[in-house]
Amino acid sequence: MWSYALRKLLYGFAVMAGVVVVVFILFNILPGDPARMTMGQRADVQSLEAVRKEFGLDKSKPMQFILFINDLSPVGYHEDNAQEQKKYDYIRLIPVSGHVIALKVPYLRRSYQTKREVSTILGETVPHTFVLAITSMIFATLIGVFLGIVSAVYKNTWIDHAANSFAILGISAPAFFAGIIIAWFFGFVLGPYTGLNMSGSLYSYDPFHGEVITLKNLILPVVTLGLRPLAIIVQLTRTAMLEILGQDYIRTARAKGLDRFAVIYKHALKNALNPVITAISGWFASLLAGSFFVEYIFGYNGLGRTTVKALEMSDFPVVMGSILFIALIFVIINILVDILYAFADPRVKLA
Protein backbone atom coordinates (compact mmCIF):
# COMPACT_ATOMS: atom_id res chain seq x y z
CA MET A 1 0.00 0.00 0.00
CA TRP A 2 2.74 2.47 0.97
CA SER A 3 4.84 1.63 -2.08
CA TYR A 4 1.78 2.13 -4.28
CA ALA A 5 1.12 5.55 -2.72
CA LEU A 6 4.79 6.51 -3.08
CA ARG A 7 4.79 5.60 -6.79
CA LYS A 8 1.68 7.73 -7.28
CA LEU A 9 3.31 10.66 -5.49
CA LEU A 10 6.42 10.36 -7.66
CA TYR A 11 4.20 10.28 -10.75
CA GLY A 12 2.39 13.40 -9.54
CA PHE A 13 5.71 15.15 -8.88
CA ALA A 14 6.89 14.34 -12.41
CA VAL A 15 3.66 15.70 -13.90
CA MET A 16 3.92 18.94 -11.90
CA ALA A 17 7.58 19.33 -12.91
CA GLY A 18 6.56 19.03 -16.55
CA VAL A 19 3.76 21.58 -16.10
CA VAL A 20 6.16 24.06 -14.45
CA VAL A 21 8.63 23.75 -17.35
CA VAL A 22 5.91 24.19 -19.99
CA VAL A 23 4.37 27.17 -18.17
CA PHE A 24 7.73 28.90 -17.84
CA ILE A 25 8.63 28.38 -21.50
CA LEU A 26 5.19 29.39 -22.76
CA PHE A 27 4.97 32.66 -20.84
CA ASN A 28 8.58 33.61 -21.50
CA ILE A 29 8.21 33.52 -25.29
CA LEU A 30 5.17 35.81 -25.26
CA PRO A 31 5.76 39.44 -26.21
CA GLY A 32 5.65 42.21 -23.64
CA ASP A 33 7.84 43.76 -20.96
CA PRO A 34 6.77 42.57 -17.47
CA ALA A 35 8.49 45.53 -15.82
CA ARG A 36 6.58 47.97 -18.03
CA MET A 37 3.32 46.11 -17.31
CA THR A 38 3.99 46.38 -13.58
CA MET A 39 5.05 50.03 -13.41
CA GLY A 40 3.04 51.50 -16.27
CA GLN A 41 4.02 53.30 -19.45
CA ARG A 42 5.34 56.44 -17.68
CA ALA A 43 7.72 54.66 -15.33
CA ASP A 44 11.31 55.93 -15.18
CA VAL A 45 14.32 53.81 -16.01
CA GLN A 46 15.35 53.31 -12.38
CA SER A 47 11.91 51.93 -11.43
CA LEU A 48 11.90 49.57 -14.40
CA GLU A 49 15.36 48.28 -13.52
CA ALA A 50 14.29 47.73 -9.89
CA VAL A 51 11.32 45.62 -10.99
CA ARG A 52 13.46 43.64 -13.43
CA LYS A 53 15.92 42.94 -10.64
CA GLU A 54 13.11 41.88 -8.25
CA PHE A 55 11.77 39.31 -10.71
CA GLY A 56 15.22 38.34 -12.00
CA LEU A 57 14.35 39.63 -15.48
CA ASP A 58 17.78 41.19 -15.83
CA LYS A 59 19.34 37.71 -15.85
CA SER A 60 19.66 35.05 -18.54
CA LYS A 61 16.73 32.74 -19.30
CA PRO A 62 18.34 29.69 -17.63
CA MET A 63 18.96 31.74 -14.48
CA GLN A 64 15.38 33.09 -14.62
CA PHE A 65 14.15 29.49 -14.71
CA ILE A 66 16.27 28.60 -11.67
CA LEU A 67 14.86 31.60 -9.79
CA PHE A 68 11.33 30.59 -10.87
CA ILE A 69 11.87 27.08 -9.48
CA ASN A 70 13.38 28.54 -6.31
CA ASP A 71 10.26 30.68 -5.81
CA LEU A 72 7.91 27.73 -6.35
CA SER A 73 9.84 25.21 -4.27
CA PRO A 74 8.73 24.72 -0.64
CA VAL A 75 12.45 24.59 0.23
CA GLY A 76 14.33 27.57 -1.18
CA TYR A 77 17.71 29.31 -1.07
CA HIS A 78 17.42 33.03 -0.28
CA GLU A 79 19.29 36.00 1.10
CA ASP A 80 18.77 36.15 4.84
CA ASN A 81 17.48 39.66 5.49
CA ALA A 82 14.31 41.43 6.58
CA GLN A 83 13.17 42.16 3.02
CA GLU A 84 13.46 38.53 1.93
CA GLN A 85 11.85 37.36 5.18
CA LYS A 86 8.85 39.63 4.54
CA LYS A 87 8.61 38.55 0.91
CA TYR A 88 8.84 34.78 1.40
CA ASP A 89 7.87 34.42 5.09
CA TYR A 90 10.30 31.55 5.44
CA ILE A 91 11.45 29.38 8.34
CA ARG A 92 15.24 29.14 8.58
CA LEU A 93 16.68 25.65 8.19
CA ILE A 94 20.39 26.01 7.33
CA PRO A 95 22.26 29.36 7.32
CA VAL A 96 24.84 29.69 4.52
CA SER A 97 27.05 32.83 4.74
CA GLY A 98 24.46 35.59 4.42
CA HIS A 99 21.97 33.26 2.75
CA VAL A 100 19.68 30.61 4.13
CA ILE A 101 18.11 27.34 3.04
CA ALA A 102 14.56 27.84 4.26
CA LEU A 103 11.17 26.21 4.44
CA LYS A 104 8.41 28.37 2.92
CA VAL A 105 5.11 28.49 1.11
CA PRO A 106 5.61 28.49 -2.70
CA TYR A 107 5.84 32.10 -3.87
CA LEU A 108 3.76 32.86 -6.99
CA ARG A 109 5.08 36.43 -7.33
CA ARG A 110 2.98 39.58 -7.83
CA SER A 111 0.35 40.70 -10.29
CA TYR A 112 1.63 43.07 -12.98
CA GLN A 113 -1.57 45.10 -12.85
CA THR A 114 -2.60 45.29 -9.19
CA LYS A 115 0.85 44.77 -7.57
CA ARG A 116 -0.82 42.29 -5.18
CA GLU A 117 0.60 38.85 -4.51
CA VAL A 118 -0.87 36.15 -6.72
CA SER A 119 -1.36 33.85 -3.73
CA THR A 120 -3.62 36.49 -2.15
CA ILE A 121 -5.65 36.84 -5.34
CA LEU A 122 -6.06 33.06 -5.60
CA GLY A 123 -6.98 32.87 -1.93
CA GLU A 124 -9.86 35.27 -2.52
CA THR A 125 -11.24 33.61 -5.66
CA VAL A 126 -10.53 29.87 -5.28
CA PRO A 127 -13.11 29.34 -2.47
CA HIS A 128 -15.84 30.76 -4.74
CA THR A 129 -14.83 28.39 -7.54
CA PHE A 130 -14.69 25.44 -5.12
CA VAL A 131 -18.24 26.22 -3.97
CA LEU A 132 -19.38 26.33 -7.60
CA ALA A 133 -17.58 23.11 -8.56
CA ILE A 134 -18.67 21.13 -5.48
CA THR A 135 -22.28 22.27 -5.80
CA SER A 136 -22.27 21.40 -9.52
CA MET A 137 -20.85 17.96 -8.79
CA ILE A 138 -23.46 17.29 -6.08
CA PHE A 139 -26.21 18.40 -8.46
CA ALA A 140 -24.84 16.24 -11.30
CA THR A 141 -24.33 13.19 -9.06
CA LEU A 142 -27.73 13.17 -7.36
CA ILE A 143 -29.73 13.81 -10.53
CA GLY A 144 -27.48 11.67 -12.74
CA VAL A 145 -27.47 8.57 -10.53
CA PHE A 146 -31.23 8.81 -10.02
CA LEU A 147 -31.96 9.15 -13.76
CA GLY A 148 -29.49 6.34 -14.55
CA ILE A 149 -31.22 3.98 -12.10
CA VAL A 150 -34.69 4.84 -13.38
CA SER A 151 -33.54 4.46 -16.99
CA ALA A 152 -32.09 1.00 -16.29
CA VAL A 153 -35.08 -0.22 -14.28
CA TYR A 154 -37.53 0.96 -16.97
CA LYS A 155 -35.41 -0.13 -19.93
CA ASN A 156 -36.86 0.50 -23.41
CA THR A 157 -39.77 2.56 -22.09
CA TRP A 158 -40.45 6.24 -22.74
CA ILE A 159 -38.70 7.03 -19.45
CA ASP A 160 -35.54 5.31 -20.69
CA HIS A 161 -35.71 7.07 -24.06
CA ALA A 162 -36.25 10.47 -22.39
CA ALA A 163 -33.29 9.98 -20.04
CA ASN A 164 -31.04 8.90 -22.92
CA SER A 165 -32.12 11.86 -25.04
CA PHE A 166 -31.35 14.22 -22.15
CA ALA A 167 -27.93 12.59 -21.69
CA ILE A 168 -27.07 12.95 -25.39
CA LEU A 169 -28.15 16.59 -25.34
CA GLY A 170 -26.07 17.28 -22.23
CA ILE A 171 -22.93 15.69 -23.70
CA SER A 172 -23.35 17.45 -27.05
CA ALA A 173 -23.83 20.99 -25.73
CA PRO A 174 -20.55 22.83 -24.93
CA ALA A 175 -20.58 24.65 -21.60
CA PHE A 176 -20.09 28.11 -23.14
CA PHE A 177 -23.02 27.58 -25.53
CA ALA A 178 -25.28 26.05 -22.88
CA GLY A 179 -24.36 28.87 -20.49
CA ILE A 180 -25.45 31.57 -22.94
CA ILE A 181 -28.77 29.81 -23.68
CA ILE A 182 -29.50 29.10 -19.99
CA ALA A 183 -28.59 32.65 -18.93
CA TRP A 184 -30.76 34.18 -21.67
CA PHE A 185 -33.78 31.90 -21.18
CA PHE A 186 -33.94 31.56 -17.38
CA GLY A 187 -32.31 34.85 -16.43
CA PHE A 188 -33.81 37.15 -19.08
CA VAL A 189 -36.91 35.63 -20.71
CA LEU A 190 -38.20 33.95 -17.55
CA GLY A 191 -36.34 36.27 -15.17
CA PRO A 192 -39.50 37.98 -13.85
CA TYR A 193 -40.91 34.56 -12.91
CA THR A 194 -37.75 32.72 -11.76
CA GLY A 195 -36.23 35.67 -9.92
CA LEU A 196 -32.81 34.61 -11.24
CA ASN A 197 -30.15 36.99 -12.54
CA MET A 198 -28.23 36.62 -15.79
CA SER A 199 -25.04 37.41 -13.88
CA GLY A 200 -23.90 37.64 -10.29
CA SER A 201 -21.40 36.28 -7.77
CA LEU A 202 -21.70 34.21 -4.62
CA TYR A 203 -21.42 37.42 -2.60
CA SER A 204 -23.32 40.58 -3.44
CA TYR A 205 -23.27 43.99 -1.80
CA ASP A 206 -26.18 45.10 0.32
CA PRO A 207 -26.21 48.82 1.30
CA PHE A 208 -27.41 47.95 4.82
CA HIS A 209 -25.64 44.64 5.55
CA GLY A 210 -22.53 44.86 3.38
CA GLU A 211 -21.46 41.65 1.62
CA VAL A 212 -24.12 38.93 1.83
CA ILE A 213 -24.26 35.42 0.38
CA THR A 214 -26.59 35.29 -2.63
CA LEU A 215 -27.28 31.61 -3.21
CA LYS A 216 -29.66 32.19 -6.11
CA ASN A 217 -26.70 33.40 -8.18
CA LEU A 218 -25.33 29.85 -7.94
CA ILE A 219 -28.32 28.17 -9.60
CA LEU A 220 -27.73 28.95 -13.28
CA PRO A 221 -23.91 28.48 -13.18
CA VAL A 222 -24.36 25.20 -11.28
CA VAL A 223 -26.85 23.86 -13.85
CA THR A 224 -24.59 24.92 -16.72
CA LEU A 225 -21.39 23.52 -15.23
CA GLY A 226 -23.04 20.31 -14.02
CA LEU A 227 -24.92 19.54 -17.23
CA ARG A 228 -22.17 17.59 -18.99
CA PRO A 229 -21.03 15.45 -16.02
CA LEU A 230 -24.71 14.83 -15.22
CA ALA A 231 -25.25 13.42 -18.71
CA ILE A 232 -22.19 11.17 -18.46
CA ILE A 233 -23.19 9.93 -15.00
CA VAL A 234 -26.65 9.05 -16.35
CA GLN A 235 -25.13 6.87 -19.06
CA LEU A 236 -22.52 5.29 -16.79
CA THR A 237 -25.08 4.47 -14.10
CA ARG A 238 -27.54 3.05 -16.64
CA THR A 239 -24.89 0.84 -18.30
CA ALA A 240 -23.51 -0.41 -14.98
CA MET A 241 -26.98 -1.06 -13.55
CA LEU A 242 -28.10 -3.02 -16.62
CA GLU A 243 -25.00 -5.20 -16.34
CA ILE A 244 -25.46 -5.79 -12.60
CA LEU A 245 -29.22 -6.43 -12.88
CA GLY A 246 -28.44 -9.27 -15.28
CA GLN A 247 -26.15 -11.07 -12.84
CA ASP A 248 -27.08 -14.40 -11.26
CA TYR A 249 -27.02 -13.12 -7.68
CA ILE A 250 -29.58 -10.43 -8.54
CA ARG A 251 -31.89 -13.03 -10.07
CA THR A 252 -31.38 -15.17 -6.97
CA ALA A 253 -32.28 -12.22 -4.71
CA ARG A 254 -35.45 -11.63 -6.71
CA ALA A 255 -36.32 -15.34 -6.59
CA LYS A 256 -36.06 -15.24 -2.80
CA GLY A 257 -38.80 -12.62 -2.79
CA LEU A 258 -36.68 -9.67 -1.66
CA ASP A 259 -38.26 -6.26 -1.98
CA ARG A 260 -37.59 -4.59 -5.36
CA PHE A 261 -36.24 -1.48 -3.65
CA ALA A 262 -33.81 -3.57 -1.59
CA VAL A 263 -32.58 -5.46 -4.67
CA ILE A 264 -31.93 -2.26 -6.62
CA TYR A 265 -30.45 -0.01 -3.95
CA LYS A 266 -28.81 -2.47 -1.55
CA HIS A 267 -27.47 -5.08 -3.95
CA ALA A 268 -27.27 -3.69 -7.49
CA LEU A 269 -26.42 -0.02 -6.94
CA LYS A 270 -23.53 -0.65 -4.56
CA ASN A 271 -21.72 -2.78 -7.13
CA ALA A 272 -22.55 -0.44 -10.01
CA LEU A 273 -21.00 2.66 -8.44
CA ASN A 274 -17.33 2.01 -9.22
CA PRO A 275 -17.30 3.61 -12.69
CA VAL A 276 -19.51 6.39 -11.34
CA ILE A 277 -17.04 7.08 -8.49
CA THR A 278 -14.23 7.34 -11.02
CA ALA A 279 -16.25 9.71 -13.19
CA ILE A 280 -17.30 11.89 -10.25
CA SER A 281 -13.75 12.23 -8.95
CA GLY A 282 -12.27 12.93 -12.36
CA TRP A 283 -14.98 15.39 -13.30
CA PHE A 284 -14.49 17.45 -10.16
CA ALA A 285 -11.02 18.48 -11.35
CA SER A 286 -12.42 19.11 -14.82
CA LEU A 287 -15.13 21.31 -13.37
CA LEU A 288 -12.51 23.56 -11.81
CA ALA A 289 -10.98 24.05 -15.25
CA GLY A 290 -14.37 24.18 -17.01
CA SER A 291 -15.54 26.92 -14.69
CA PHE A 292 -13.39 29.45 -16.58
CA PHE A 293 -15.94 30.10 -19.33
CA VAL A 294 -18.98 29.55 -17.12
CA GLU A 295 -17.78 32.10 -14.57
CA TYR A 296 -17.03 34.59 -17.31
CA ILE A 297 -20.47 34.17 -18.91
CA PHE A 298 -22.36 34.59 -15.63
CA GLY A 299 -20.03 37.24 -14.17
CA TYR A 300 -19.26 34.92 -11.26
CA ASN A 301 -16.24 36.14 -9.31
CA GLY A 302 -14.13 33.01 -9.12
CA LEU A 303 -10.78 31.66 -10.28
CA GLY A 304 -11.94 31.25 -13.88
CA ARG A 305 -13.18 34.80 -14.37
CA THR A 306 -10.11 36.22 -12.63
CA THR A 307 -7.80 34.19 -14.90
CA VAL A 308 -9.60 35.19 -18.10
CA LYS A 309 -9.48 38.88 -17.09
CA ALA A 310 -5.78 38.53 -16.24
CA LEU A 311 -5.12 36.94 -19.63
CA GLU A 312 -6.91 39.81 -21.37
CA MET A 313 -4.62 42.28 -19.57
CA SER A 314 -1.45 40.16 -20.08
CA ASP A 315 -1.15 39.77 -16.31
CA PHE A 316 0.98 36.64 -16.68
CA PRO A 317 1.82 35.89 -13.00
CA VAL A 318 -1.89 35.54 -12.20
CA VAL A 319 -2.44 33.29 -15.23
CA MET A 320 0.62 31.19 -14.42
CA GLY A 321 -0.42 30.84 -10.79
CA SER A 322 -3.92 29.74 -11.81
CA ILE A 323 -2.58 27.15 -14.26
CA LEU A 324 -0.20 25.70 -11.68
CA PHE A 325 -2.96 25.57 -9.07
CA ILE A 326 -5.38 23.77 -11.42
CA ALA A 327 -2.63 21.33 -12.44
CA LEU A 328 -1.90 20.59 -8.78
CA ILE A 329 -5.59 19.91 -8.11
CA PHE A 330 -5.71 17.53 -11.09
CA VAL A 331 -2.67 15.62 -9.82
CA ILE A 332 -3.95 15.36 -6.23
CA ILE A 333 -7.42 14.22 -7.30
CA ASN A 334 -6.05 11.63 -9.74
CA ILE A 335 -3.89 10.14 -6.99
CA LEU A 336 -6.83 10.03 -4.57
CA VAL A 337 -9.09 8.53 -7.26
CA ASP A 338 -6.65 5.69 -7.93
CA ILE A 339 -6.42 4.87 -4.22
CA LEU A 340 -10.19 5.24 -3.68
CA TYR A 341 -10.98 3.05 -6.69
CA ALA A 342 -8.63 0.35 -5.44
CA PHE A 343 -10.37 0.33 -2.06
CA ALA A 344 -13.87 0.45 -3.57
CA ASP A 345 -13.24 -2.55 -5.83
CA PRO A 346 -11.42 -5.47 -4.15
CA ARG A 347 -10.66 -6.88 -7.60
CA VAL A 348 -8.25 -3.97 -8.23
CA LYS A 349 -4.75 -4.76 -7.02
CA LEU A 350 -2.67 -2.09 -5.28
CA ALA A 351 0.31 -2.86 -7.45
Buried (B, 14 or more C-beta within 10 A) or exposed (E): EEEBEEEBEEBBEEBBEEBBEEBBEEBBEEEEEBBBBBBEEEBEEEBBBBBBEBBBBBBEEEEBBBBBBBBBEEEBEBEBEEEBBEBBEBEEEEEEEEBBBBEBEBBBBBBBBBEEBBBEBBEBBBEBBBBBBBBBBEBBBEBBBBBBBBBBBBEEEEBBEBBBEBBEEBBEBEBBEBBBEBBEEBBEEEBEEBEBBBBBBBBBEEEEEEEEEBEEBBBBBBBBBBBBBBBBBBBBBBBBBBBBBEEEEBEEBBEEEBEEEEBBEEBBBEBBBBBBBBBBBBBBBBBBBBBBBBBBBBBBBBBBBBBBBBBEBBBBBBBBBBBBBBBBBBBBBBBEBBBBBBEEBEEEEEE
